[in-house]
Amino acid sequence: MDSISKQTYRRFLLASQGLWPGRRYRGLTGIEAALHQMQALQLDPLVMVARSQDIAMYGRVLDYKPDLLYKMAYEKRQAFDYGGWLMMYPMHEFPYWRLHMKHRAEKGMRWEAFTHPPKEAVKFVLKELREKGPLSNRDIEGDAVKEWSYRGRKETSVTLFYLWLIGEVMITNRKGFDRIYDLRERVLPSEYDYAASEQETEDFFSKKHIAFYGMARENSLKTDLSYYIQRKVSTKETTERIERLIEQGEIARLRVEGFKENFLVRSSDQAHLSVLEVGRIPKIWNPKGPTTEEEVTLLAPLEIVSARGRAKRVFDFEYVWEVYKPAHQRKWGYYTLPILYGDDLVARLDPKLDRATNTLHILGFWLEDDAPNDSAFADALANGLKRFADMIGAAKIDLSGVKQTKLRAHLKRNIRL
């Protein structure tokens, strides 16, 4: 079994998500390519400075602007939104998700006013869409649900959500973050309107799970595959599947310095690990602009490389998105974002966009104890703040929250907005 250093592990995780050694995508086609590289993009409605998904794409696409994600997904039809854990996936995956949707239809919904909506409600909602075209929850009349539902106050709203879960309708567009639905056949490109076989689907999601995490802990496949295919997967079945995929040369096991468990990696990625282990960077990862040593990247709050405790395990960086915590319980700030410099998380800041004055306010800024303290980092931070401000359309940056006097002065000299 191969072993790799923790630095190689960290660099590979960042690179497998398109975040290191710099942005290697550009334009509308670059957003599509970035999504393919990421495997999935978590969507969130909050927009303190920009939505999490837009911050994620800014970190990968050199000239990203927030409207480009919707253009790629809803105009070019290159992606679709799906799942209770709301994610955006490449459109070509839809045939594999049909098994998930089939099992959703069989089981129905949990924690809602009903597991399966009344047949009359289903017929009514489908008829409304068929005759009127794309509609939102607000556009369809219906009786109030008898019990509270997170998915809507009307029976038709919960029914619409159910039809989306089972693949009968899709999100065709958004107004702000509000979903606009339409019939699947009017949204899904015809070449993807079929269901892959169970065997193909289960193998596909096994490899997708590994690709999404870059390298996946061997004992994590069971849980995630159970979600992807919406049925219970036993430990025995998981072990047999892993051994078969290893024997077929699709995946491999490896060890990572400092971790007790085994990891799984796609065999196609092993060459990249070998290059990283000798201190080089694969040519395919060459950035189209500045490297992360020349320009820091602000990571989205829902980045897979840093969210849900991964920042601590991989970067020794304590990070919790505190947006849902009461103010008196926050250690850092409402919308604090980690700062990637080179291949490490070295600082964090709490940003806010004042749309009345078009000013990006840095409400708080904190350096890690081992963060660099030189002009190279200060320059990279200035460059990163300028790009972030440009992405969100800010005309000014207020640096009041940067309490390090010399660093704040350096930033003011080098930021020209």
Secondary structure as UniProt FT lines:
FT   STRAND          2..4
FT   HELIX           6..16
FT   TURN            17..18
FT   HELIX           27..38
FT   STRAND          41..42
FT   HELIX           52..58
FT   TURN            59..60
FT   TURN            62..63
FT   HELIX           67..70
FT   HELIX           71..75
FT   STRAND          79..82
FT   TURN            83..86
FT   STRAND          87..90
FT   HELIX           91..93
FT   HELIX           94..107
FT   HELIX           119..132
FT   HELIX           137..139
FT   TURN            150..151
FT   HELIX           155..165
FT   TURN            166..167
FT   STRAND          169..175
FT   TURN            176..177
FT   STRAND          178..183
FT   HELIX           184..187
FT   HELIX           190..192
FT   HELIX           198..213
FT   STRAND          216..217
FT   HELIX           218..220
FT   HELIX           221..229
FT   HELIX           235..247
FT   TURN            248..249
FT   STRAND          251..256
FT   TURN            257..258
FT   STRAND          263..266
FT   HELIX           267..269
FT   HELIX           270..277
FT   TURN            278..279
FT   HELIX           283..285
FT   TURN            292..294
FT   STRAND          297..298
FT   TURN            301..302
FT   TURN            304..309
FT   HELIX           310..315
FT   TURN            323..324
FT   HELIX           327..329
FT   TURN            334..335
FT   STRAND          337..341
FT   TURN            342..343
FT   STRAND          344..354
FT   TURN            355..358
FT   STRAND          359..367
FT   TURN            369..370
FT   HELIX           375..392
FT   STRAND          396..398
FT   TURN            400..401
FT   HELIX           405..414
//
